[in-house]
Amino acid sequence: MRAIVINEPGDPDVLVPTDVPDPVPGPGEILVDVAATAVNRADLNQRQGNYPPPPGASEYPGLECSGRISALGPGTQDYGWSVGDAVCALLSGGGYAQRVAVPAGQLLPIPEGVGMVEAATLPEVSCTVWSTVFQAGGLSSGETLLVHGGGSGIGTFTIQLARARGAHVIATAGSAEKLARCRELGADVGINYREEDFPSRVREETDGRGADVVLDIMGGSYLDANLRSLATGGRLTIIGLMGGRSAELDLGRMLVKRLSVQATSLRSRPVDEKERIVSGVVANVWPLVEDGTLRPVVDRTFPLTEAAAAHHAMESSGHVGKIALTVASR
Ligand SMILES: NC(=O)c1ccc[n+]([C@@H]2O[C@H](COP(=O)([O-])OP(=O)(O)OC[C@H]3O[C@@H](n4cnc5c(N)ncnc54)[C@H](OP(=O)(O)O)[C@@H]3O)[C@@H](O)[C@H]2O)c1
């Protein structure tokens, strides 16, 4: 098969389409012929040598895909999948390829009414947001969520899901255009982080209370400001370190306001945890996709052979939502 191979860390040009052996599904795995995959910010880090695949994962990038099942590995019969089924999948790697072997519990049906390309952009954001904002962060109806990077793949999905579940949503982004898109997707308030002090604005918008949950992609550079944005009993969930990995933590602020801080990576979680997250997504999120409440937001699509151009596009941050890659069959 053809796959995108990273022979050495570097610029997008190191993403080279290469002939490689087909993966063989091991026990508990199902083989998928990939129709489409999507670019995630983590793929950029992997390409630069800063985010190696976890042990046992495919060495090729790609954390999600859609396609059709082409073979069932040993011990997968109880999952109810058949050869030819259209699926999408949460991956630990290997989506930038014509075929990928996936743990059976990480396959999801394609939600009704969603096309193959759009379906490839849903597993990573839906599993990340469901497991962090809702399962770990416990965001409930009537509470306020502050989501950073509202125009990102993660942000555009989070705004829609939080709003659909009855939360008040405040989003940050770096331009008026992105903030307008955030509002269209359901954000109640948009804050341009380049022009405004977001903790002050969050307090203003919540009558001085603050947000109940913050979904953060910046890490170190936003730690203190995020704590200042939280209401008493608030929960900060960190999923990205775009602003660095360390900062001083004001425990006094945490103690007085009874705050909690969690940081999570989906990719490194064990297969059984991912399977539980996937089940939660199919039960709680897929119905909202199927009834049209939640729409996949695909900014643009490139062929897999132009993965380097897709990485350039993500690096320039002009996109809103996801960047997809289509995969030609052999
Ligand atoms: N831990 C996990 O399991 C997990 C899973 C998936 C994703 N993630 C993380 O989630 C983040 C988003 O991923 P993605 O694939 O959705 O990436 P993406 O689409 O490239 O989004 C990155 C966004 O960050 C925004 N941004 C940059 N600086 C900012 C700042 N100071 N304040 C607010 N927003 C800022 C950018 O837009 P503007 O600056 O133009 O507004 C852009 O929209 C990444 O850090 C990724 O690693 C983590």
The ligand as an ORCA input file, in Angstrom:
! r2SCAN-3c Opt
* xyz 0 1
  N      -4.925     15.896     24.451
  C      -5.634     15.355     23.464
  O      -6.067     14.222     23.544
  C      -5.885     16.178     22.229
  C      -6.681     15.657     21.185
  C      -6.928     16.476     20.075
  C      -6.390     17.764     20.025
  N      -5.598     18.212     21.039
  C      -4.992     19.559     21.028
  O      -5.996     20.517     20.774
  C      -5.428     21.622     20.097
  C      -6.229     21.935     18.847
  O      -6.025     20.898     17.922
  P      -6.629     20.986     16.462
  O      -6.197     19.767     15.737
  O      -8.069     21.324     16.553
  O      -5.755     22.221     15.887
  P      -6.032     23.450     14.944
  O      -7.282     23.264     14.158
  O      -4.783     23.734     14.195
  O      -6.254     24.647     15.958
  C      -5.309     25.378     16.652
  C      -6.021     26.699     16.985
  O      -5.373     27.403     18.018
  C      -5.710     28.781     17.843
  N      -4.828     29.563     18.705
  C      -3.503     29.797     18.539
  N      -3.045     30.555     19.558
  C      -4.102     30.779     20.387
  C      -4.266     31.494     21.612
  N      -3.237     32.127     22.193
  N      -5.479     31.515     22.207
  C      -6.524     30.882     21.635
  N      -6.432     30.179     20.473
  C      -5.237     30.138     19.844
  C      -5.555     28.971     16.340
  O      -6.335     29.989     15.767
  P      -6.254     31.565     15.943
  O      -4.986     31.876     16.677
  O      -6.274     32.136     14.556
  O      -7.500     31.863     16.688
  C      -6.163     27.644     15.816
  O      -7.562     27.792     15.555
  C      -3.955     21.271     19.829
  O      -3.160     21.814     20.855
  C      -3.968     19.758     19.918
  O      -2.714     19.223     20.253
  C      -5.346     17.435     22.127
*
